[in-house]
Amino acid sequence: MSNPATSNKLKVEATAIHDVLVIEPKVFGDERGWFTESFNALDFAQATGLSVDFVQDNHSFSKQWTLRGMHFQQEHVQGKLVRVIAGAVFDAVVDLRKTSPTFGKWAGIELSAQNHRQLWVPPGLAHGFLVLSEAAEFLYKTTDYYHPQSEVCLAWNDSSIAINWPLPSGVLPNVNAKDAAGLSWDAIPKF
């Protein structure tokens, strides 16, 4: 990570993928527990330099070793602000933007209820996650509506991308039929 930025309430770090940001909100805690603003448009814009309009919130629950991804929409392209509110996941992105200096590269980060980290995934990236804990609840805000007709799935195990999923030896991820039939890097559309 490099190029950290801060606001009064947010710490922002760049990742190995161009424009993908790790966002850490300030957490206020005492003997009673803790409080954080999970999203504030003004603070987000000040800390990231981005002005985004979120139109949809999604919430998923998944069991350990469930892998969801690598998804993107060819039309109605979505930016996503993702976080975990229970458990822990390994969150991964692949850059599909032909003009990006990190085109064809991937990056991953652990997001958990304990670390409160969020990940900004700009439009033009494939996104997915692997559940590391016994179960996890995953929340994400999107900048466009879900459009099933334009959804595309990059194979989670494509050898040319070679995401290093933190699976224990001998454990295969639990994927649904759509994710199991994901397309190769050569077959998917790019931006």
Residue, then its C-alpha position, 0 to 999 in steps of 0.5 A: m500500500s502507498n500514498p495514504a490520505t486522511s480526513n478527519k474520519l477516514k484513512v485511505e490507502a492505495t492498493a496495487i491496482h490503479d484506483v482501488l482504495v482501502i478505506e478505514p473509517k475512524v472507530f470510536g470505542d470505550e468500555r460499552g463498545w464502539f461506533t463508526e460512520s460506515f459511510n458519509a458522502l462528504d467525508f468519502a469525497q474529501a478523503t478519496g477525491l471521488s464524487v459517487d452516487f450509490v443507488q443500491d445496497n446489497h447484503s449477503f450471508s455466506k458459509q466458510w470457504t464459499l467463493r463468490g466471483m469474479h463478477f462484473q457487468q458489461e453494461h450498467v457498469q458498477g463501482k462498489l464500496v464493499r465491507v464485512i459486518a460479521g466474520a472475515v473474507f479475502d476480497a479480490v479484484v481484477d483490472l479489466r480496463k485496457t487503458s489502466p496501468t494495472f490492466g490484467k492484474w489482481a489484488g486481494i485484501e482481508l476485510s473483516a468485522q474486526n478491522h472495519r476496512q472497506l474497499w472501493v472497487p471502481p467500475g471496470l473491475a471483476h470482483g469476488f470474495l472467499v469467506l475465511s471465517e465460519a460465516a460472513e456477512f458482506l455489504y456493498k453499495t453500488t453506483d448502478y443497479y443490478h442488471p442480470q442480462s449484462e452480468v459476466c463471470l471471470a473464472w475464479n481460478d483462471s490460470s492466466i490471472a492466478i489469484n492466490w486464494p488463501l485456501p487450506s491445502g486440500v480444500l476446494p471452494n464452495v461455488n455455485a453453477k454460475d461461478a463454476a462456469g466462469l469464462s477465461w481471461d481471453a473470453i471475457p469482454k474488457f473495458 
